[in-house]
Amino acid sequence: MANVWREEELLAAMYLYTVLPFGRLHKGTPEIIQLASRLGRTPSSVGMKLSNFASLDPAHQARGVKGLSGASRADRAVWSMFTARWAESVERAADTYDALMRAPGAETERSSPLTPPVGPTEVSRTTRARRGQDWFRQTLDVAYEQRCAVSGCDLPELLVASHIVRWADDETHRLNPHNGLLLSVIHDRAFEAGHLTLTDDYRVLISTQVRQKPDPLMRQALGAYHGAEIRRPVRFLPDPQLLRQHRETRFLG
């Protein structure tokens, strides 16, 4: 009988899928090798499981990228659960993944995509929040290929994982990567202050106040992007409904 994947194992694999680029979903990837070791499976088996998840990913389907076609009913159930309840699923998957990485012999510092907490098994609320924020940033780094969605800036120190609906405003969307944009610092601040937003078809809108400024820096850094289309992510496209909420409640017009 085949070695059936348990739900917790699938969650750990899904967790890893979200923070790895599509081109690294193979048996030679260190993170896949490590997870396979902790699960008692082969790297090929884990790589195939991640490719099965890729076959369910709407972003890859839309681009005509095909993963393996053998996604099981359990794979589909975990995918549906994860993408329907991001906060709950990410936390549960992170707990599972971290427990595996803390197991004796795990090489966490070299291979773990996210640094697990050190100390007691019970993770504090602060640590959970920080871990969730780290995961959110890493998923956006992968989705936007470490470039600002507006300007294309690729300096990690100048990039921010922005929430479309603020972290404090809606707990259900805190860890929803469709509620995220990877932006440079200036574009993040403009987005937060209501001077920048996006249309439903992912074009940049800059506030009239900014566009009327005579300052050349303002024109170059912000005004020049008015009407331009963003660099679309390879996965986790921003949710148009959340963008509409930002336009209607925070954009200064």
C-alpha positions, 0 to 999 in steps of 0.5 A: 500500500502506498505511503499515504500523506497525512493532513499535517504532512500536506500542510507542511508541504503546502507551507514550503510551496508558498515560499519557494519559486516555481523553478525550485520545486525539485528534489535538489532543493535544500529545503525540499531535501530537509523536509523529506528527511524530517517526513521520512520520505524521499526528496523526489516524493516531496518535490512531486507533492509540491508540483501537485500543488502547483497544478492547483495554483490558479496563477500557474494555470493562467500562465499555462505552466503545468505541474504534475497532474496527479493531485489527490483529493487530499491535496485539493482539500488542503489547497482549498482549506489553506486558500480559504482560511489563510490566517488559521491555515498558515499558523497551523502549517507553521506550527507543523513545519517548525516542529519538524525543523526542531526535531533532533538532527534538523539543520534549521539554520542552513535550510529552513525557509523561515527561522523557527522559534527557539525555546518552549513548544508553546509559541508566544503570541508575539512570536506567532505574529512575527512568524506570520509577518515573516511568512507574508514577506517571504511569499511576496518576495517570491511572488514579485520576484523581489521587485517593487510592483510599481518601480521594479526596485530590486534592493531588498533593504528598500522593499516593504511587504504592504497590506492592501487592507491594513493589518489592524483593520481585518484579521482575516486578511492579515496573512492573505497574500492576495492582500499584499503588494511588494513596494519600495519604501516611498511607494509603500508610504504613498499607498499607506497615506492614500496618495497611491492606489491601484485600479481593478486592472492593476494600473497605478493611480496617483493622487491629484495633490501629488501630481500637481506638485512642482517638485521634480523628485515627486514627479519622477518617484510618484507622478510618472507612474500614474496610469502605468500597469504594475509588475504583476506577481507570478502568483497571488495576484492582488484581490480586486475587491480589496483594491476597491476597498482601498480606493474607496476608503483611503485614496485621496483622489 
